[in-house]
């Protein structure tokens, strides 16, 4: 029997996923769950046939150029692949895969949580109770805004965006969306398409980002686009921090242009933005959109399915390069 392929697993995954990896592969695990530097990542990849990374590992063109010829596949434990230089990988003949579909519901749940947390001033209320400062009530106390019946704008009507729209309809929200192309009617489900982003922004009460990071979307929300939103709009980002000019977001929150923001992602991760953290009208989470037991298992199994396909000589179902 031939030796099992050697797989570098860069972060600690769920027990079920790691057990399957150890059963079917010669898996090099990271039980300390530490983040590798680029130099460490290159070194650890030298004697492996594949790597199963998360978005915390950055495969730049320089890193990919230093990978050994034996490394055949980068099987990402993520949907986003902006941490991998796909062109550089393709030029080296390295297959790159991701894990779509399986985290759509979990991420949409977090987007709904961020929307409601921002609208109902949940961060302020939580801190008030925890710090024993809740000693007053009146009809004017802790007044937020309702999302029921409001207009929701979605940038990026892919898998997560469509689940977000479906959940929002449970709040009787009117769904608007902007993307590269209009969806077929069966996927659109009555949502209103805007070919031009600037046409959508003035019409929505809540804006939620669900698009990937590309050269066209980096900084898509900036001083100009925030200004197009109605006053007292709510802003939600559970996609990628690079989509937002955070200085412009802070200005919009301080000026009252935005009523509040709900955020799960930031330009600097881990850590976030200390200036955003100072603002009372921001509901913040530490990039946990896919952090459910069910989803993390499913993501790991999907990544392994892609590895299985490559080493069996089949085309992986989730190839992106």
C-alpha positions in Angstrom: 0.0 0.0 0.0 1.3 3.4 -0.9 2.1 6.0 1.8 -0.6 8.4 2.8 -0.2 12.0 1.5 1.2 14.4 4.0 -1.1 17.2 4.9 -0.2 20.3 6.9 -3.2 21.6 8.9 -2.3 25.1 9.9 -4.9 25.7 12.7 -6.7 23.6 15.2 -9.9 22.2 13.7 -12.8 20.4 15.3 -12.2 17.0 16.8 -14.3 15.2 14.2 -12.4 16.9 11.3 -9.0 16.2 12.8 -9.9 12.6 13.4 -10.9 12.1 9.8 -7.7 13.8 8.6 -5.6 11.5 10.9 -7.4 8.4 9.6 -7.0 9.1 5.9 -3.8 11.2 5.7 -0.5 11.7 7.4 -1.7 14.9 9.1 0.6 17.4 10.7 -1.6 19.2 13.2 -1.3 22.4 15.1 -2.6 21.6 18.6 -1.3 24.9 20.0 -3.4 26.7 17.4 -0.7 29.3 16.9 -0.5 31.5 13.8 2.5 30.9 11.6 4.7 33.7 10.3 5.2 33.7 6.6 8.7 32.2 7.1 7.3 29.5 9.4 4.5 28.7 6.9 7.1 28.3 4.1 9.3 26.1 6.2 6.4 23.9 7.4 5.2 23.4 3.8 8.5 22.1 2.5 7.8 18.4 3.1 4.1 18.1 2.6 1.8 17.2 -0.3 -1.0 19.6 0.6 -1.9 22.3 3.1 -5.3 22.9 4.7 -5.2 26.5 5.9 -7.7 29.1 7.2 -7.9 32.8 6.2 -5.3 33.5 8.9 -2.5 32.1 6.6 -1.5 34.4 3.8 -0.3 32.7 0.6 1.2 35.7 -1.2 3.0 35.4 -4.5 6.3 35.3 -2.5 5.1 32.5 -0.3 3.8 30.5 -3.2 7.0 31.0 -5.1 8.8 29.3 -2.1 6.6 26.3 -1.9 8.0 22.9 -3.0 7.0 21.2 -6.2 5.5 18.3 -4.3 2.8 20.5 -2.8 -0.3 20.0 -5.0 -3.2 21.6 -3.3 -4.2 24.4 -0.9 -7.5 23.2 0.4 -8.9 26.3 2.3 -11.1 26.0 5.4 -13.0 29.1 4.3 -15.2 30.5 1.6 -13.1 33.6 1.0 -9.8 33.1 -0.8 -8.5 36.7 -0.7 -5.6 35.4 1.5 -4.3 33.3 -1.5 -2.8 34.8 -4.6 -4.8 32.6 -7.0 -2.8 33.7 -10.1 0.5 32.8 -8.5 -0.9 29.4 -7.4 -2.2 28.6 -10.9 1.1 29.5 -12.4 2.7 26.9 -10.1 0.1 24.3 -10.9 -1.2 24.3 -7.4 -4.9 23.5 -7.0 -6.8 25.9 -4.7 -10.2 25.1 -3.2 -12.6 26.6 -0.8 -15.7 25.6 1.3 -18.8 27.3 -0.1 -22.5 26.6 0.8 -21.9 25.1 4.2 -21.5 28.3 6.2 -24.3 30.4 4.5 -26.9 30.0 7.3 -24.5 30.5 10.2 -23.1 33.7 8.6 -26.5 35.0 7.8 -27.5 34.4 11.4 -24.6 36.6 12.6 -25.6 39.3 10.1 -29.2 39.3 11.6 -27.7 39.4 15.1 -25.5 42.4 14.1 -28.4 44.1 12.5 -30.6 43.7 15.6 -27.8 44.4 18.0 -27.1 47.7 16.3 -30.7 48.7 15.9 -31.6 48.0 19.5 -28.5 49.3 21.1 -27.6 45.9 22.5 -24.0 46.7 23.2 -24.9 49.7 25.3 -27.6 47.8 27.2 -25.3 44.8 27.9 -22.6 47.0 29.3 -25.1 49.0 31.4 -26.4 45.8 33.1 -23.0 44.2 33.5 -21.5 47.3 35.1 -24.4 47.7 37.5 -25.3 51.1 36.0 -29.0 50.3 35.2 -30.8 52.4 37.8 -33.3 54.3 35.7 -36.2 53.8 33.3 -38.5 56.1 31.3 -40.3 56.0 28.0 -37.3 57.8 26.5 -34.8 55.3 27.9 -32.6 53.2 25.5 -34.7 54.0 22.5 -33.5 52.2 19.3 -35.1 51.6 15.9 -37.2 48.8 14.6 -36.1 46.8 11.6 -39.5 45.2 10.9 -41.0 46.5 7.7 -37.8 48.5 6.8 -35.9 48.4 3.5 -32.8 46.1 3.6 -30.0 46.7 1.0 -27.6 43.8 0.3 -24.3 44.2 -1.5 -23.5 40.8 -2.9 -26.5 38.5 -3.4 -24.5 35.2 -3.4 -25.2 32.3 -1.1 -24.9 34.2 2.2 -26.7 37.2 0.8 -29.7 35.1 -0.3 -30.0 33.5 3.1 -29.8 36.9 4.7 -32.6 38.1 2.4 -34.7 35.0 3.3 -34.2 35.7 7.1 -35.0 39.4 6.6 -38.3 38.6 5.0 -39.3 37.1 8.3 -39.1 40.6 9.6 -41.3 41.8 6.7 -38.3 43.7 5.3 -38.3 44.8 1.7 -35.1 43.5 0.1 -33.0 45.4 -2.4 -29.7 44.2 -3.7 -26.7 45.2 -5.8 -24.4 42.8 -7.5 -22.5 42.1 -10.8 -25.6 40.5 -12.3 -29.3 40.2 -11.7 -30.4 36.9 -10.3 -33.0 34.6 -11.9 -36.5 35.1 -10.6 -36.4 31.9 -8.6 -33.4 33.1 -6.7 -34.4 36.7 -6.5 -37.6 35.9 -4.6 -39.0 39.3 -5.2 -35.9 41.3 -4.2 -35.4 44.5 -6.1 -32.2 44.6 -8.2 -30.1 47.8 -8.6 -27.4 47.6 -11.3 -25.8 50.8 -9.9 -24.9 50.8 -6.3 -25.4 54.6 -6.0 -29.1 54.1 -7.0 -29.7 51.6 -4.2 -28.0 53.3 -1.2 -30.4 56.3 -0.8 -33.4 53.9 -0.7 -32.4 51.5 2.1 -32.7 51.8 5.9 -30.3 48.9 6.6 -27.2 48.0 4.5 -25.5 44.6 4.8 -22.3 43.6 3.0 -22.1 40.0 1.7 -19.6 40.4 -1.3 -16.1 39.0 -1.6 -13.0 41.1 -1.5 -11.9 41.9 -5.0 -10.1 44.9 -6.6 -13.5 46.3 -7.4 -14.9 45.9 -3.9 -12.0 47.0 -1.7 -13.2 50.2 0.1 -16.6 50.0 -1.6 -18.0 51.7 1.5 -16.2 55.0 1.9 -17.0 58.6 2.7 -18.8 59.1 -0.6 -21.0 56.0 -0.4 -21.8 56.3 3.3 -23.1 59.9 2.5 -25.6 58.4 0.0 -27.3 56.4 2.7 -30.4 58.0 4.4 -29.7 59.6 7.8 -30.0 57.2 10.7 -29.3 54.1 8.5 -27.9 51.0 10.0 -24.7 49.4 8.6 -23.8 45.7 8.9 -20.6 44.0 7.8 -20.1 40.3 8.2 -18.1 39.8 5.0 -14.6 41.3 5.0 -13.0 44.3 6.7 -11.3 45.4 3.5 -14.6 46.3 2.0 -14.9 49.3 4.3 -12.9 52.6 4.8 -13.0 52.4 8.6 -12.1 56.1 9.1 -15.1 57.0 7.0 -17.3 54.6 9.0 -16.2 56.2 12.2 -17.0 59.6 10.9 -20.5 58.5 9.8 -21.1 57.0 13.2 -19.8 60.1 15.1 -21.7 62.5 12.9 -25.1 60.7 13.3 -25.2 59.9 9.6 -25.4 56.3 10.7 -27.6 55.4 13.7 -25.4 52.4 14.4 -23.3 49.7 12.9 -23.1 45.9 13.5 -19.7 44.4 12.7 -18.1 41.0 12.7 -15.1 41.8 10.5 -12.4 44.5 10.5 -9.5 45.8 8.5 -7.1 44.6 11.2 -7.7 41.1 12.4 -7.4 39.8 15.1 -7.7 42.9 17.2 -10.2 45.1 15.4 -10.1 48.9 15.5 -9.7 50.6 18.9 -11.4 53.8 17.6 -14.5 51.8 16.6 -14.4 50.2 20.0 -14.8 53.6 21.7 -18.1 54.3 20.0 -21.3 53.4 21.9 -23.3 52.9 18.7 -21.3 49.9 17.4 -22.3 46.3 18.1 -19.1 44.3 17.7 -18.2 40.6 17.3 -14.8 38.9 16.8 -15.2 37.4 13.3 -17.4 34.5 14.4 -19.8 34.3 11.4 -19.2 30.6 10.8 -18.5 29.7 14.4 -21.1 27.0 15.1 -20.3 23.4 15.8 -22.3 22.2 12.8 -20.7 24.7 10.4 -17.1 24.2 11.5 -17.5 20.4 11.1 -19.1 20.9 7.7 -16.3 23.3 6.5 -13.6 20.8 7.6 -15.3 17.9 5.9 -15.8 19.9 2.7 -12.1 20.8 2.7 -11.2 17.1 3.1 -13.6 16.1 0.3 -11.6 18.4 -1.9 -8.3 16.8 -0.8 -9.8 13.4 -1.4 -10.7 14.3 -4.9 -7.3 15.7 -5.8 -5.4 12.7 -4.5 -7.8 10.3 -6.2 -7.2 12.0 -9.5 -10.6 13.7 -9.7 -11.5 17.3 -10.2 -12.4 18.8 -6.8 -15.9 20.2 -6.5 -14.8 23.6 -5.1 -11.8 24.5 -7.2 -11.2 28.2 -7.4 -7.7 28.0 -9.1 
